[in-house]
Amino acid sequence: LKDEKVNERIAKAFETEGADAWFAEGARERFLEGVAPPENGEWEMVTDILDVWFDSGSTHAFCMERRDDLKVKRAFEGGNDKVMYLEGTDQHRGWFHSSLLESCGTRGRAPYDEVVTHGFTMAEDGRKMSKSLNNQMFPQDIIKQYGADILRLWVVSCDYMDDQRIGPEIIKSNVDAYRKMRNTLRYLLGALTAYDETKRVDVADMPQLERYILHKLHEVGKVVTKAYDNYDFKRAISALVNFMNVDLSAFYFDIRKDALYCDPLGTNRRLSCLTVMDELFNAITTWLAPMLCFTAEEVWLSRNGQDAQSVHMQPFAKTSDSWIDNDLADKWSKIRKVRSAVTGALEEQRRNKAIGSSLESAPVVYVQDNELFKAMDGIDLAEIFITSAASLENTAAPDGTFELNGVGVVHEMAKGTKCARSWIISPEVGSDPDYPDITPRDAQAVREWDERQ
């Protein structure tokens, strides 16, 4: 029934007498005064809406208990299902509260196992969004311009328990972060086209660097899974982004690029790297899937085929406790400290136009700290520094030397001829008469490749 006079009578009654006026004796006749009945019978006065908060608080009864597609088996029933209620911070005295009261009164227990609350979305400057301020951001506009995963990345990057801010500059920063993550995934996909499951290398037979990366992956896995358990998506994405950018792209991939591209196909170093990359791919993709669902699916199917089961049907990749090696991690933390000093010195040489590539350098590295010096024992310095050669001195650096973290670095030009294949500058280039313009390592790789053809 839609009748202005009836609505006016109801409104006045509620204003002066409260909601109880609806249930008072004679209310039906009072509100319907002068209104003719419908053709098919009588107007029915609905009295089963007791109170909007009570009604919303009892949703668990007709959702989780009566609908087969929503039924759960919680711990008190011997099951593993958990019920989580999600709403804004204002619902502590609203829906969360009324649900708790109703369920405890009728069931003797809370209707939920966990309650998660979120703040509200504000403009970039912290002000409330409004049409008059022209500071509104609409999800559909962001999705149309950048894709849904950019919006999802912004969401998981926020501390949702507080008010979140969004605006053009904030979205741009998320676009940059997403692009870096996507580049890491693209690099893994490209490298893993050469992966052969039958040629996996046992962890015990891997070089130190690969075992160190597996240790780091295990550490990240613990952080990510715990963050998911706590609905702390910001911590999960932060751990993954940092690992992908700092430990992989700027460190591991950078160092192993030469081995992947230039080593003979069957070397332990190259096969170990591919084995680790397979572990990295499976872990990162499944861990990212709940947050960047479209990207994870695209990457997963790109590798496994369009007919493969969805990444969202996969369990989280598990890391092995056998990968934990704290002594090795401590050693490589020291190695990275030395490496960062060398990287800084090489960047300075680039800025000064002394070199165009790090492979043009053969730095002399001065490490007085005995612990740092000892950590470098047995390490291929040129490989780690991505130079053509390098040497280490356990003495003080000369005056005026570039210094960082207590490590001094003196740049010297690499001696020899530039390899046409790997670009390493070495006096060994041309040692193999069959391949006069490349190093012996590259000659072996090319010879093996030629024999395969």
Secondary structure, 3 states (H helix, E strand, C coil): CCCHHHHHHHHHHHHHHCHHHHHCCCHHHHHCCCCCCCCCCCCCCCCCCCCHHHHHHCHHHHHCCCCHHHCCCCHHHCCCCCCEEEEEHHHHCCHHHHHHHHHHHHHCCCCCCEEEEECCEEECCCCCCCCCCCCCCCHHHHHHHHCHHHHHHHHHHCCCCCCEEECHHHHHHHHHHHHHHHHHHHHHHHHHHHCCHHHCCCHHHCCHHHHHHHHHHHHHHHHHHHHHHCCCHHHHHHHHHHHHHHHHHHHHHHHHHHHHHHCCCCCHHHHHHHHHHHHHHHHHHHHHCCCCHHHHHHHHHHHHCCCCCCHHHCCCCCCCHHHCCHHHHHHHHHHHHHHHHHHHHHHHHHHCCCCCCHHHECCEEEECCHHHHHHCCCCCHHHHHCCCCCEEECCCCCCCCEEECCEEEECCECCCEECCCCCCEECCCCCCCCCCCCCHHHHHHHHHHHHHC
